[in-house]
Each structure stands twice: as structure tokens, then as C-alpha cells.
Amino acid sequence: MGRYTGPAWRLSRREKLDLFPRSSLGKKSRFAERAEVPPGMHGMGRQKLSDYGVQLREKQKVKRIYGVLEKQFRNYYHKATKSKGVTGMVLLSFLERRLDNVVYRMGIVNSRRQARQAVNHGHVQVNGRKVDVPSYQIELNDVVTMKASDAMNEKFKVLYEQNKDLDRAEWLQVDVEKMQAKVTRLPERSDITIPIKEQLIVELYSK
């Protein structure tokens, strides 16, 4: 499946939100320099958004946070509409339970891009079995383990110390020495601290 490979800070400027906060740790954030200016030559001339425009921007923001393209995102939405519970929250739960997001939420990498790369390269196991599909859905009591070289594991541990107090996932029990995390409960709405208005996405797709 295709994926965005351009500059991450450009996406953050478009959504007026730092979508990749850990990536700027220890260095000056390019997003912070021009946070209020959308990308492009005519960024300063943006008009006030319509209701549709507001809904569209919210969808784009969430897609970019989780690194999901339109077709897959729409599939998540349709699956959420057929599941029990509030559609918007179920949608966010599907996104949070993606394997690449779980690796990111463990705190051992600085971005979901890095997490996806680790999964793609076969460094991640779920319940003792290698899984190289970033969209793999994690379930209750699953154990996610990093299986990499000693040098890479030491790097992951350093990143964990930097990230352990940032965007912490209360639904994961992380054992940094074993490089693994157990899903102690499924993610809830209160676990998602990013400013997301999922109802706007539901309204957009309901039209």
C-alpha cells in the first residue's frame, strides 16, 4: 500500500497541530517556526472554512496522525459503523490498536513512521509470532515484543527513557528490559490526548 514520504512538518503546518511531537525532541521544531502559516505560496490567503471544510480537515488530521491513507481509513469507518458502541470511539479504537501504533505507544520509538519501519522489517512479534503487517489489530492480553539486535534494543531503551512520560498508554503494561508490552485493556476515549473531534469525521462520512 502507498504511503506519504514527504516532510512531516509540512503536514503539521497544514493541520496547525504538531502531529509528530516526539520527532522534535532535542532539536528545534520546524513546525514551531511557522505553526500558524499553512504550507504553499498562498498559505496566508486561506479563507474561513465551511462546515464541510472543517469536517474534512479533521479527517485529514487523524489520517495523518496515524499514517493511514484514504481507502484504509474509510474501511475502518465502515467497520466501526457495524460494530457495537459509539462509531467515532470505535473508529479511534481501531486506529489505536494498529500494531505500528502500539509499538509507538510503547515509547521505544520517536514516531509512528519509525514504528511502522520496525514492523515492516520483522522486528516485532505478537504472542511469540513475527508479524510484519503494520495494520494488524491488537487484542486484549496480546503481548507485543521487539526482537532486534542488542545495539538496536539499547537504542530503544534510551528512547524509552526520553519518552516514558510523553503520551503514555495506560492500557499497555511495558517491560522495557524484556522489550515487550502487554495489552491489559482496550484503549478508551480518555486514553487519546490528541485534540480530535471524531464526531466531525462521522458527520462527514454520514453525508
C-alpha positions as CSV (number, residue, x, y, z in Angstrom):
1,M,0.0,0.0,0.0
2,G,1.2,3.5,-0.8
3,R,2.3,5.9,2.0
4,Y,3.2,9.5,2.4
5,T,7.0,10.0,2.2
6,G,7.2,13.9,2.2
7,P,8.2,16.2,5.1
8,A,6.3,15.6,8.2
9,W,6.5,19.3,9.4
10,R,4.6,20.3,6.2
11,L,1.6,18.1,7.3
12,S,1.7,19.6,10.8
13,R,1.6,23.2,9.4
14,R,-1.4,22.2,7.2
15,E,-3.3,21.0,10.2
16,K,-2.0,23.7,12.6
17,L,-1.0,21.0,15.1
18,D,2.3,19.3,15.8
19,L,1.3,15.8,14.6
20,F,4.7,14.2,15.4
21,P,5.7,15.8,18.8
22,R,8.4,13.2,19.7
23,S,10.3,13.7,16.4
24,S,11.3,17.2,17.6
25,L,12.8,16.1,20.9
26,G,16.3,17.6,21.4
27,K,16.2,19.8,18.3
28,K,14.4,22.8,17.0
29,S,11.0,22.0,15.6
30,R,10.4,23.3,12.1
31,F,6.7,23.2,12.8
32,A,7.1,25.7,15.7
33,E,8.8,28.2,13.4
34,R,5.8,28.7,11.2
35,A,3.0,27.0,13.1
36,E,0.2,29.4,12.0
37,V,1.2,29.5,8.4
38,P,-0.3,26.8,6.1
39,P,2.2,25.4,3.5
40,G,2.2,26.7,0.0
41,M,2.8,30.0,-1.7
42,H,-0.7,31.4,-0.8
43,G,-0.9,30.0,2.7
44,M,-1.6,33.4,4.2
45,G,-4.7,33.9,2.0
46,R,-6.7,30.9,3.3
47,Q,-10.4,31.6,3.6
48,K,-12.7,30.7,6.5
49,L,-13.6,27.0,6.2
50,S,-17.2,25.9,5.6
51,D,-18.7,23.2,7.8
52,Y,-17.6,20.6,5.2
53,G,-14.1,22.0,5.2
54,V,-13.9,21.7,9.0
55,Q,-15.0,18.1,8.8
56,L,-12.6,17.3,6.0
57,R,-9.7,18.9,7.9
58,E,-10.5,16.8,11.0
59,K,-10.5,13.6,8.9
60,Q,-7.2,14.6,7.2
61,K,-5.6,15.4,10.6
62,V,-6.5,12.0,12.1
63,K,-5.4,10.1,8.9
64,R,-2.0,11.9,9.1
65,I,-1.5,11.3,12.8
66,Y,-1.9,7.5,12.3
67,G,-0.3,7.3,8.9
68,V,-3.4,5.8,7.2
69,L,-4.4,6.5,3.6
70,E,-8.0,7.2,2.5
71,K,-9.1,3.8,1.4
72,Q,-8.0,2.1,4.6
73,F,-9.3,4.9,6.8
74,R,-12.7,4.6,5.1
75,N,-12.7,0.8,5.7
76,Y,-12.0,1.5,9.4
77,Y,-15.1,3.8,9.4
78,H,-17.4,1.3,7.8
79,K,-16.2,-1.4,10.1
80,A,-16.9,0.9,13.1
81,T,-20.4,1.6,11.9
82,K,-21.1,-2.2,12.0
83,S,-19.6,-2.6,15.5
84,K,-21.2,-2.2,18.9
85,G,-20.5,1.2,20.6
86,V,-20.2,4.8,19.5
87,T,-19.0,4.9,16.0
88,G,-16.4,7.7,16.5
89,M,-14.8,6.0,19.5
90,V,-14.8,2.6,17.8
91,L,-13.0,4.2,14.9
92,L,-10.4,5.6,17.1
93,S,-10.0,2.3,18.9
94,F,-9.3,0.5,15.6
95,L,-6.6,3.1,14.9
96,E,-5.1,2.9,18.4
97,R,-4.9,-0.9,18.2
98,R,-2.9,-0.9,15.0
99,L,0.4,-2.8,15.6
100,D,2.5,0.2,14.5
101,N,0.7,2.5,16.8
102,V,1.1,0.0,19.7
103,V,4.9,0.0,19.1
104,Y,4.8,3.8,19.1
105,R,2.8,3.9,22.3
106,M,5.3,1.6,24.0
107,G,7.6,4.7,23.9
108,I,10.6,2.9,22.3
109,V,10.5,4.9,19.1
110,N,10.0,8.6,18.3
111,S,7.3,8.3,15.6
112,R,4.7,6.1,14.1
113,R,6.9,6.1,10.9
114,Q,9.7,4.5,12.9
115,A,7.3,2.0,14.4
116,R,6.0,1.1,11.0
117,Q,9.5,0.5,9.8
118,A,10.3,-1.7,12.7
119,V,7.2,-3.8,12.0
120,N,7.9,-4.0,8.2
121,H,11.5,-5.1,8.9
122,G,10.3,-8.0,11.0
123,H,11.4,-6.8,14.4
124,V,8.0,-7.2,16.1
125,Q,6.4,-10.3,17.5
126,V,2.8,-10.7,18.8
127,N,2.4,-13.6,21.2
128,G,5.7,-15.0,20.1
129,R,4.9,-14.9,16.4
130,K,6.5,-12.5,14.0
131,V,4.0,-10.0,12.5
132,D,5.2,-7.7,9.7
133,V,1.8,-6.0,9.0
134,P,1.5,-2.5,10.5
135,S,-2.3,-2.6,10.4
136,Y,-2.5,-5.8,12.4
137,Q,-5.2,-5.4,15.1
138,I,-4.0,-6.0,18.7
139,E,-6.5,-7.6,21.1
140,L,-6.8,-7.8,24.8
141,N,-4.0,-9.7,26.6
142,D,-1.8,-9.8,23.5
143,V,1.9,-9.4,24.2
144,V,4.0,-7.3,21.7
145,T,7.7,-7.9,21.8
146,M,10.6,-6.3,20.0
147,K,13.1,-8.8,18.6
148,A,16.1,-6.8,17.4
149,S,19.9,-6.7,17.7
150,D,21.4,-5.8,21.1
151,A,22.5,-2.5,19.7
152,M,19.0,-1.7,18.5
153,N,17.5,-2.7,21.8
154,E,19.9,-0.4,23.6
155,K,18.8,2.4,21.4
156,F,15.1,1.6,22.1
157,K,15.8,1.7,25.8
158,V,17.4,5.2,25.5
159,L,14.3,6.4,23.6
160,Y,12.0,4.9,26.2
161,E,13.7,6.9,28.9
162,Q,13.2,10.0,26.9
163,N,9.6,9.2,26.0
164,K,8.2,7.4,29.1
165,D,6.4,10.4,30.4
166,L,5.1,11.5,27.0
167,D,1.8,10.3,25.5
168,R,1.9,7.3,27.9
169,A,-0.5,4.5,27.1
170,E,-2.2,3.4,30.3
171,W,-3.7,0.4,28.6
172,L,-0.2,-1.1,28.0
173,Q,2.0,-2.7,30.6
174,V,5.5,-2.1,29.3
175,D,8.5,-4.1,30.4
176,V,11.5,-2.2,28.9
177,E,14.1,-4.8,30.0
178,K,12.2,-7.5,28.0
179,M,11.3,-5.0,25.3
180,Q,7.7,-6.0,25.4
181,A,4.2,-4.7,26.3
182,K,1.0,-6.5,27.3
183,V,-2.4,-5.1,26.4
184,T,-4.1,-5.0,29.8
185,R,-7.3,-3.4,28.5
186,L,-8.5,-2.0,25.2
187,P,-8.0,1.8,24.7
188,E,-10.7,4.2,25.8
189,R,-11.5,7.7,24.7
190,S,-9.8,9.2,27.7
191,D,-6.5,7.5,26.6
192,I,-6.3,9.6,23.5
193,T,-5.0,13.0,24.5
194,I,-4.5,14.4,21.0
195,P,-7.2,17.0,20.2
196,I,-9.5,15.0,18.0
197,K,-13.2,15.7,17.3
198,E,-14.2,12.3,15.9
199,Q,-17.9,13.3,15.6
200,L,-16.9,15.6,12.8
201,I,-15.5,12.6,10.9
202,V,-18.7,10.7,11.5
203,E,-20.7,13.6,10.2
204,L,-18.5,13.8,7.1
205,Y,-18.9,10.2,6.2
206,S,-22.6,10.1,7.0
207,K,-23.4,12.5,4.2
